[in-house]
């Protein structure tokens, strides 16, 4: 399963109660009220646990986390630039 689908499935099941009919992949989570600031923290926890990454405080900006598409692109950058521990 690709990252975009995983993120989409997480958002649909945790914030939209399984109804994905109104979720476009480029739709702003914040502007549309899908996710609020607490929800962003839940999303970050999911990303860190599932993808084994660390989301740094300076990365918690709308350009990285405000839509399914933006989160998927952020994950590509994070996992591509990740150095082995």
C-alpha positions as YAML, in Angstrom:
chain: A
units: angstrom
residues:
- id: 1
  name: UNK
  ca: [0.00, 0.00, 0.00]
- id: 2
  name: UNK
  ca: [1.42, 3.40, -0.90]
- id: 3
  name: UNK
  ca: [1.96, 6.23, 1.59]
- id: 4
  name: UNK
  ca: [-0.83, 8.38, 0.17]
- id: 5
  name: UNK
  ca: [-3.38, 5.58, 0.60]
- id: 6
  name: UNK
  ca: [-2.18, 4.86, 4.16]
- id: 7
  name: UNK
  ca: [-2.51, 8.53, 5.14]
- id: 8
  name: UNK
  ca: [-5.90, 8.79, 3.46]
- id: 9
  name: UNK
  ca: [-7.15, 5.67, 5.24]
- id: 10
  name: UNK
  ca: [-5.93, 7.03, 8.59]
- id: 11
  name: UNK
  ca: [-7.69, 10.37, 8.09]
- id: 12
  name: UNK
  ca: [-10.92, 8.74, 6.90]
- id: 13
  name: UNK
  ca: [-11.09, 6.26, 9.78]
- id: 14
  name: UNK
  ca: [-10.01, 8.67, 12.53]
- id: 15
  name: UNK
  ca: [-11.58, 11.98, 11.52]
- id: 16
  name: UNK
  ca: [-14.32, 11.25, 8.98]
- id: 17
  name: UNK
  ca: [-15.85, 8.17, 10.62]
- id: 18
  name: UNK
  ca: [-15.27, 6.05, 7.54]
- id: 19
  name: UNK
  ca: [-16.94, 8.44, 5.08]
- id: 20
  name: UNK
  ca: [-14.41, 9.44, 2.43]
- id: 21
  name: UNK
  ca: [-16.93, 10.96, 0.02]
- id: 22
  name: UNK
  ca: [-15.89, 14.54, 0.81]
- id: 23
  name: UNK
  ca: [-12.12, 14.02, 1.00]
- id: 24
  name: UNK
  ca: [-10.10, 15.15, -1.99]
- id: 25
  name: UNK
  ca: [-6.39, 14.41, -1.70]
- id: 26
  name: UNK
  ca: [-5.49, 18.10, -2.14]
- id: 27
  name: UNK
  ca: [-8.19, 19.41, 0.23]
- id: 28
  name: UNK
  ca: [-6.88, 21.39, 3.22]
- id: 29
  name: UNK
  ca: [-7.48, 19.57, 6.50]
- id: 30
  name: UNK
  ca: [-7.49, 22.82, 8.48]
- id: 31
  name: UNK
  ca: [-9.50, 25.04, 6.12]
- id: 32
  name: UNK
  ca: [-12.19, 22.40, 5.67]
- id: 33
  name: UNK
  ca: [-12.35, 21.55, 9.38]
- id: 34
  name: UNK
  ca: [-11.43, 17.90, 8.83]
- id: 35
  name: UNK
  ca: [-8.57, 18.09, 11.33]
- id: 36
  name: UNK
  ca: [-7.96, 20.67, 14.05]
- id: 37
  name: UNK
  ca: [-4.74, 21.37, 15.93]
- id: 38
  name: UNK
  ca: [-5.24, 18.38, 18.23]
- id: 39
  name: UNK
  ca: [-5.89, 16.21, 15.18]
- id: 40
  name: UNK
  ca: [-2.60, 17.35, 13.66]
- id: 41
  name: UNK
  ca: [-0.86, 16.00, 16.77]
- id: 42
  name: UNK
  ca: [-2.66, 12.67, 16.28]
- id: 43
  name: UNK
  ca: [-1.57, 12.65, 12.63]
- id: 44
  name: UNK
  ca: [2.04, 13.33, 13.64]
- id: 45
  name: UNK
  ca: [1.94, 10.48, 16.17]
- id: 46
  name: UNK
  ca: [0.62, 8.15, 13.47]
- id: 47
  name: UNK
  ca: [3.35, 9.20, 11.02]
- id: 48
  name: UNK
  ca: [6.12, 8.79, 13.58]
- id: 49
  name: UNK
  ca: [4.93, 5.37, 14.71]
- id: 50
  name: UNK
  ca: [3.94, 3.92, 11.37]
- id: 51
  name: UNK
  ca: [6.78, 5.28, 9.23]
- id: 52
  name: UNK
  ca: [9.47, 5.29, 11.94]
- id: 53
  name: UNK
  ca: [10.30, 8.96, 11.39]
- id: 54
  name: UNK
  ca: [10.69, 11.95, 13.67]
- id: 55
  name: UNK
  ca: [8.62, 14.99, 12.77]
- id: 56
  name: UNK
  ca: [10.65, 17.96, 13.98]
- id: 57
  name: UNK
  ca: [8.86, 21.01, 15.43]
- id: 58
  name: UNK
  ca: [9.91, 23.16, 12.46]
- id: 59
  name: UNK
  ca: [8.31, 20.61, 10.11]
- id: 60
  name: UNK
  ca: [4.85, 20.97, 11.65]
- id: 61
  name: UNK
  ca: [3.69, 23.49, 9.07]
- id: 62
  name: UNK
  ca: [0.75, 23.41, 6.64]
- id: 63
  name: UNK
  ca: [3.11, 22.89, 3.69]
- id: 64
  name: UNK
  ca: [3.90, 19.45, 5.14]
- id: 65
  name: UNK
  ca: [0.75, 18.36, 6.96]
- id: 66
  name: UNK
  ca: [-2.38, 20.08, 5.58]
- id: 67
  name: UNK
  ca: [-3.69, 17.55, 3.05]
- id: 68
  name: UNK
  ca: [-3.32, 13.91, 2.10]
- id: 69
  name: UNK
  ca: [-1.19, 14.97, -0.87]
- id: 70
  name: UNK
  ca: [1.10, 17.22, 1.21]
- id: 71
  name: UNK
  ca: [1.62, 14.55, 3.87]
- id: 72
  name: UNK
  ca: [2.48, 11.96, 1.21]
- id: 73
  name: UNK
  ca: [5.03, 14.34, -0.35]
- id: 74
  name: UNK
  ca: [6.46, 15.09, 3.10]
- id: 75
  name: UNK
  ca: [6.85, 11.36, 3.75]
- id: 76
  name: UNK
  ca: [8.75, 10.90, 0.49]
- id: 77
  name: UNK
  ca: [11.16, 13.67, 1.51]
- id: 78
  name: UNK
  ca: [11.55, 12.33, 5.05]
- id: 79
  name: UNK
  ca: [12.11, 8.71, 4.10]
- id: 80
  name: UNK
  ca: [14.37, 9.54, 1.16]
- id: 81
  name: UNK
  ca: [16.63, 11.75, 3.30]
- id: 82
  name: UNK
  ca: [16.64, 9.47, 6.33]
- id: 83
  name: UNK
  ca: [20.02, 8.24, 7.52]
- id: 84
  name: UNK
  ca: [20.33, 4.81, 9.15]
- id: 85
  name: UNK
  ca: [20.39, 4.87, 12.93]
...
